[in-house]
Amino acid sequence: MNLKVIAFDADDTLWHNEPYFDEAQERFCVLFQDYASKQEILGLILNHQISNLSLYGFGIKAFTLSMIETALELTNHAISGKGIEKIISIGKDLLQKPVELLPEVETVLHELQGKYKLVVATKGDLKDQHRKLHDSGIGAFFHHIEVMSDKTELDYQKILGRLDCNPEDFLMIGNSLKSDILPILNIGGYGVHIPYHTTWEYEKIDFKIEHDNFYSLKKITDVLYLLK
């Protein structure tokens, strides 16, 4: 590899994120436990999230709207204003969660800074992701911040264009094989997968990736050994 740019996903790659959503869904399931089983409720939320992606995109606000739609479906539109207020409260709590960096993230960024152009390439709500980056204290390590509406091949090509970078000079590091790895491999870049202990159902794939430009590592510090 003759890399010029190294891009990092944010949620569950630089800092913890998915457990907060799991906790929020648990709270929602408790609110509506008399209407359906936990498994049924989680399935409805996921279905609404996926069907709403083209309208709402990714992030906490989109998730909150999907919870509200799920509640309307569960209650046959009989939910009270008070009930809607409780769901909005779950969403607001998510937007105020502390940012907890994953182990050794700062160490790795410090080692790579100056050797490569470092970039954040993440999905989600623009305001929330910028808030988390600010609160994380690691924003100064990055040359460029990209909050994407999605992570398709076209989205990555647009980033490469803005960075004036060829695919073969670009490495993407992330926890999602579907969003962080496959698209960049398909356009000729490099991908490093660092799994997180829990993954959103939408981001899961059911096949093994075999590609010359693909690396699967156990932890973020392994990136330093890969790049030696």
C-alpha positions as a LaTeX table, in Angstrom:
\begin{tabular}{lrrr}
\hline
Residue & $x$ (\AA) & $y$ (\AA) & $z$ (\AA) \\
\hline
Met1 & 0.00 & 0.00 & 0.00 \\
Asn2 & 1.16 & 3.49 & $-0.90$ \\
Leu3 & $-1.48$ & 5.35 & 1.05 \\
Lys4 & $-2.07$ & 9.09 & 1.20 \\
Val5 & $-5.44$ & 9.23 & 3.00 \\
Ile6 & $-6.74$ & 7.14 & 5.90 \\
Ala7 & $-10.43$ & 7.54 & 6.70 \\
Phe8 & $-12.13$ & 6.45 & 9.91 \\
Asp9 & $-15.76$ & 5.68 & 10.50 \\
Ala10 & $-16.91$ & 7.38 & 13.72 \\
Asp11 & $-19.66$ & 5.46 & 15.52 \\
Asp12 & $-18.36$ & 2.20 & 17.03 \\
Thr13 & $-14.98$ & 2.74 & 15.38 \\
Leu14 & $-13.73$ & 5.86 & 17.20 \\
Trp15 & $-16.32$ & 5.94 & 19.99 \\
His16 & $-19.12$ & 3.82 & 21.46 \\
Asn17 & $-22.54$ & 4.27 & 19.87 \\
Glu18 & $-24.68$ & 1.18 & 19.21 \\
Pro19 & $-25.14$ & 0.27 & 22.91 \\
Tyr20 & $-26.91$ & 3.61 & 23.40 \\
Phe21 & $-29.38$ & 2.69 & 20.66 \\
Asp22 & $-29.87$ & $-0.75$ & 22.20 \\
Glu23 & $-30.65$ & 0.92 & 25.52 \\
Ala24 & $-33.12$ & 3.29 & 23.84 \\
Gln25 & $-34.90$ & 0.38 & 22.18 \\
Glu26 & $-35.12$ & $-1.42$ & 25.51 \\
Arg27 & $-36.86$ & 1.63 & 26.97 \\
Phe28 & $-39.26$ & 1.72 & 24.04 \\
Cys29 & $-40.05$ & $-1.99$ & 24.40 \\
Val30 & $-40.91$ & $-1.50$ & 28.07 \\
Leu31 & $-43.31$ & 1.32 & 27.16 \\
Phe32 & $-45.19$ & $-0.94$ & 24.72 \\
Gln33 & $-44.76$ & $-4.35$ & 26.33 \\
Asp34 & $-48.52$ & $-4.78$ & 26.55 \\
Tyr35 & $-48.92$ & $-4.49$ & 22.79 \\
Ala36 & $-46.38$ & $-6.98$ & 21.42 \\
Ser37 & $-43.34$ & $-9.05$ & 22.29 \\
Lys38 & $-39.90$ & $-7.48$ & 22.41 \\
Gln39 & $-38.87$ & $-9.32$ & 19.25 \\
Glu40 & $-41.95$ & $-8.08$ & 17.39 \\
Ile41 & $-41.40$ & $-4.49$ & 18.54 \\
Leu42 & $-37.74$ & $-4.49$ & 17.53 \\
Gly43 & $-38.70$ & $-5.92$ & 14.15 \\
Leu44 & $-41.24$ & $-3.14$ & 13.60 \\
Ile45 & $-38.73$ & $-0.43$ & 14.52 \\
Leu46 & $-36.18$ & $-1.90$ & 12.10 \\
Asn47 & $-38.75$ & $-2.13$ & 9.31 \\
His48 & $-39.71$ & 1.51 & 9.76 \\
Gln49 & $-36.06$ & 2.59 & 9.88 \\
Ile50 & $-35.27$ & 0.81 & 6.63 \\
Ser51 & $-38.39$ & 2.02 & 4.83 \\
Asn52 & $-37.65$ & 5.59 & 5.97 \\
Leu53 & $-33.98$ & 5.71 & 4.96 \\
Ser54 & $-34.69$ & 7.39 & 1.64 \\
Leu55 & $-36.62$ & 10.15 & 3.45 \\
Tyr56 & $-34.93$ & 10.55 & 6.82 \\
Gly57 & $-31.46$ & 9.10 & 6.28 \\
Phe58 & $-29.45$ & 7.84 & 9.26 \\
Gly59 & $-29.10$ & 9.14 & 12.80 \\
Ile60 & $-30.95$ & 9.70 & 16.04 \\
Lys61 & $-33.64$ & 12.02 & 14.72 \\
Ala62 & $-34.54$ & 9.51 & 12.01 \\
Phe63 & $-34.55$ & 6.76 & 14.63 \\
Thr64 & $-36.90$ & 8.78 & 16.85 \\
Leu65 & $-39.35$ & 9.36 & 14.01 \\
Ser66 & $-39.31$ & 5.63 & 13.25 \\
Met67 & $-40.06$ & 4.87 & 16.91 \\
Ile68 & $-43.04$ & 7.23 & 16.76 \\
Glu69 & $-44.34$ & 5.51 & 13.63 \\
Thr70 & $-43.88$ & 2.14 & 15.34 \\
Ala71 & $-45.89$ & 3.36 & 18.34 \\
Leu72 & $-48.69$ & 4.54 & 16.06 \\
Glu73 & $-48.78$ & 1.13 & 14.42 \\
Leu74 & $-48.71$ & $-0.75$ & 17.73 \\
Thr75 & $-51.54$ & 1.30 & 19.25 \\
Asn76 & $-53.59$ & 1.57 & 16.07 \\
His77 & $-53.03$ & 5.35 & 16.21 \\
Ala78 & $-54.50$ & 5.54 & 19.71 \\
Ile79 & $-51.29$ & 6.64 & 21.44 \\
Ser80 & $-51.68$ & 9.78 & 23.57 \\
Gly81 & $-49.71$ & 12.97 & 23.36 \\
Lys82 & $-48.08$ & 11.93 & 26.62 \\
Gly83 & $-46.96$ & 8.70 & 24.98 \\
Ile84 & $-45.41$ & 10.57 & 22.06 \\
Glu85 & $-43.67$ & 12.84 & 24.55 \\
Lys86 & $-42.03$ & 9.82 & 26.21 \\
Ile87 & $-40.68$ & 8.64 & 22.85 \\
Ile88 & $-39.30$ & 12.08 & 22.06 \\
Ser89 & $-37.62$ & 12.04 & 25.48 \\
Ile90 & $-35.86$ & 8.79 & 24.54 \\
Gly91 & $-34.56$ & 10.49 & 21.39 \\
Lys92 & $-33.42$ & 13.61 & 23.26 \\
Asp93 & $-31.57$ & 11.48 & 25.80 \\
Leu94 & $-29.73$ & 9.79 & 22.93 \\
Leu95 & $-28.68$ & 13.17 & 21.57 \\
Gln96 & $-27.10$ & 14.04 & 24.91 \\
Lys97 & $-25.15$ & 10.85 & 25.56 \\
Pro98 & $-21.51$ & 11.35 & 26.54 \\
Val99 & $-18.84$ & 10.51 & 23.98 \\
Glu100 & $-16.65$ & 7.65 & 25.17 \\
Leu101 & $-13.66$ & 6.92 & 22.96 \\
Leu102 & $-12.77$ & 3.32 & 22.24 \\
Pro103 & $-9.48$ & 2.08 & 23.73 \\
Glu104 & $-6.25$ & 3.32 & 22.14 \\
Val105 & $-7.97$ & 5.53 & 19.55 \\
Glu106 & $-5.95$ & 8.60 & 20.54 \\
Thr107 & $-2.73$ & 6.58 & 20.51 \\
Val108 & $-3.34$ & 5.41 & 16.95 \\
Leu109 & $-4.33$ & 8.86 & 15.69 \\
His110 & $-1.23$ & 10.40 & 17.27 \\
Glu111 & 1.00 & 7.82 & 15.57 \\
Leu112 & $-0.60$ & 8.34 & 12.15 \\
Gln113 & $-0.88$ & 12.12 & 12.24 \\
Gly114 & 1.65 & 13.75 & 9.94 \\
Lys115 & 2.31 & 10.51 & 8.05 \\
Tyr116 & $-1.08$ & 10.43 & 6.34 \\
Lys117 & $-3.99$ & 12.76 & 5.71 \\
Leu118 & $-6.57$ & 11.63 & 8.31 \\
Val119 & $-10.28$ & 11.90 & 7.59 \\
Val120 & $-13.55$ & 11.11 & 9.37 \\
Ala121 & $-16.11$ & 9.54 & 7.01 \\
Thr122 & $-19.32$ & 8.75 & 8.87 \\
Lys123 & $-23.08$ & 8.56 & 8.43 \\
Gly124 & $-25.69$ & 10.14 & 10.66 \\
Asp125 & $-27.18$ & 13.48 & 11.62 \\
Leu126 & $-24.84$ & 16.37 & 10.75 \\
Lys127 & $-25.32$ & 18.35 & 13.95 \\
Asp128 & $-25.09$ & 15.31 & 16.21 \\
Gln129 & $-21.95$ & 13.94 & 14.58 \\
His130 & $-20.21$ & 17.31 & 14.79 \\
Arg131 & $-21.25$ & 17.54 & 18.44 \\
Lys132 & $-19.76$ & 14.13 & 19.15 \\
Leu133 & $-16.54$ & 14.95 & 17.33 \\
His134 & $-16.22$ & 18.17 & 19.33 \\
Asp135 & $-16.91$ & 16.43 & 22.63 \\
Ser136 & $-14.50$ & 13.61 & 21.79 \\
Gly137 & $-11.50$ & 15.92 & 21.89 \\
Ile138 & $-9.91$ & 14.30 & 18.82 \\
Gly139 & $-11.10$ & 16.69 & 16.12 \\
Ala140 & $-7.66$ & 18.29 & 15.72 \\
Phe141 & $-6.23$ & 15.03 & 14.35 \\
Phe142 & $-8.36$ & 15.22 & 11.21 \\
His143 & $-7.77$ & 17.10 & 7.99 \\
His144 & $-11.36$ & 16.65 & 6.81 \\
Ile145 & $-14.74$ & 15.70 & 8.30 \\
Glu146 & $-17.37$ & 14.13 & 6.06 \\
Val147 & $-20.86$ & 13.40 & 7.45 \\
Met148 & $-22.47$ & 11.37 & 4.68 \\
Ser149 & $-26.14$ & 10.78 & 3.91 \\
Asp150 & $-25.15$ & 7.24 & 2.94 \\
Lys151 & $-22.03$ & 5.20 & 2.19 \\
Thr152 & $-22.42$ & 3.98 & $-1.37$ \\
Glu153 & $-19.73$ & 3.67 & $-4.01$ \\
Leu154 & $-20.84$ & 7.02 & $-5.41$ \\
Asp155 & $-20.58$ & 8.67 & $-1.97$ \\
Tyr156 & $-17.00$ & 7.44 & $-1.60$ \\
Gln157 & $-16.13$ & 8.57 & $-5.12$ \\
Lys158 & $-17.36$ & 12.04 & $-4.22$ \\
Ile159 & $-15.14$ & 12.10 & $-1.13$ \\
Leu160 & $-12.14$ & 11.00 & $-3.17$ \\
Gly161 & $-12.85$ & 13.79 & $-5.62$ \\
Arg162 & $-12.99$ & 16.40 & $-2.87$ \\
Leu163 & $-9.75$ & 15.07 & $-1.41$ \\
Asp164 & $-8.09$ & 14.83 & $-4.85$ \\
Cys165 & $-7.20$ & 11.24 & $-3.99$ \\
Asn166 & $-7.10$ & 8.10 & $-6.13$ \\
Pro167 & $-8.87$ & 4.99 & $-4.76$ \\
Glu168 & $-5.62$ & 3.05 & $-4.56$ \\
Asp169 & $-4.23$ & 5.74 & $-2.22$ \\
Phe170 & $-7.22$ & 5.56 & 0.16 \\
Leu171 & $-7.82$ & 3.32 & 3.19 \\
Met172 & $-11.16$ & 3.15 & 5.00 \\
Ile173 & $-11.31$ & 1.83 & 8.58 \\
Gly174 & $-14.63$ & 0.89 & 10.13 \\
Asn175 & $-16.79$ & $-1.61$ & 11.98 \\
Ser176 & $-19.42$ & $-2.14$ & 9.26 \\
Leu177 & $-18.56$ & $-4.49$ & 6.40 \\
Lys178 & $-21.62$ & $-3.29$ & 4.50 \\
Ser179 & $-21.03$ & 0.47 & 4.72 \\
Asp180 & $-17.35$ & 0.94 & 5.52 \\
Ile181 & $-15.68$ & $-1.84$ & 3.58 \\
Leu182 & $-17.56$ & $-3.22$ & 0.55 \\
Pro183 & $-18.16$ & 0.09 & $-1.29$ \\
Ile184 & $-14.54$ & 1.22 & $-1.07$ \\
Leu185 & $-13.25$ & $-2.19$ & $-2.17$ \\
Asn186 & $-15.57$ & $-2.06$ & $-5.17$ \\
Ile187 & $-14.01$ & 1.19 & $-6.40$ \\
Gly188 & $-10.41$ & 0.09 & $-5.91$ \\
Gly189 & $-9.54$ & 1.33 & $-2.42$ \\
Tyr190 & $-8.45$ & $-0.48$ & 0.71 \\
Gly191 & $-10.66$ & $-1.50$ & 3.62 \\
Val192 & $-9.86$ & $-2.46$ & 7.21 \\
His193 & $-12.61$ & $-4.02$ & 9.28 \\
Ile194 & $-12.40$ & $-3.73$ & 13.07 \\
Pro195 & $-15.48$ & $-5.45$ & 14.49 \\
Tyr196 & $-17.50$ & $-4.00$ & 17.34 \\
His197 & $-19.23$ & $-6.29$ & 19.82 \\
Thr198 & $-22.71$ & $-5.33$ & 18.61 \\
Thr199 & $-23.90$ & $-4.32$ & 15.15 \\
Trp200 & $-27.13$ & $-2.79$ & 13.86 \\
Glu201 & $-29.08$ & $-5.42$ & 11.91 \\
Tyr202 & $-29.14$ & $-3.24$ & 8.80 \\
Glu203 & $-25.34$ & $-3.22$ & 8.66 \\
Lys204 & $-24.91$ & $-7.00$ & 8.73 \\
Ile205 & $-24.00$ & $-9.12$ & 5.69 \\
Asp206 & $-24.35$ & $-12.88$ & 5.26 \\
Phe207 & $-21.23$ & $-13.67$ & 3.23 \\
Lys208 & $-17.47$ & $-13.67$ & 3.67 \\
Ile209 & $-15.37$ & $-10.98$ & 2.00 \\
Glu210 & $-12.39$ & $-12.22$ & 0.04 \\
His211 & $-10.43$ & $-9.42$ & $-1.57$ \\
Asp212 & $-6.75$ & $-8.52$ & $-1.95$ \\
Asn213 & $-7.39$ & $-5.04$ & $-0.52$ \\
Phe214 & $-9.32$ & $-6.24$ & 2.53 \\
Tyr215 & $-7.94$ & $-6.68$ & 6.04 \\
Ser216 & $-9.76$ & $-7.87$ & 9.15 \\
Leu217 & $-8.17$ & $-6.81$ & 12.43 \\
Lys218 & $-9.10$ & $-7.39$ & 16.05 \\
Lys219 & $-8.41$ & $-3.92$ & 17.44 \\
Ile220 & $-7.51$ & $-0.47$ & 16.23 \\
Thr221 & $-3.87$ & $-0.64$ & 17.36 \\
Asp222 & $-3.36$ & $-3.48$ & 14.86 \\
Val223 & $-3.58$ & $-0.81$ & 12.15 \\
Leu224 & $-0.17$ & 0.44 & 13.21 \\
Tyr225 & 1.38 & $-2.99$ & 12.61 \\
Leu226 & $-0.40$ & $-3.30$ & 9.26 \\
Leu227 & 1.05 & $-0.02$ & 8.04 \\
Lys228 & 4.64 & $-0.73$ & 9.09 \\
\hline
\end{tabular}
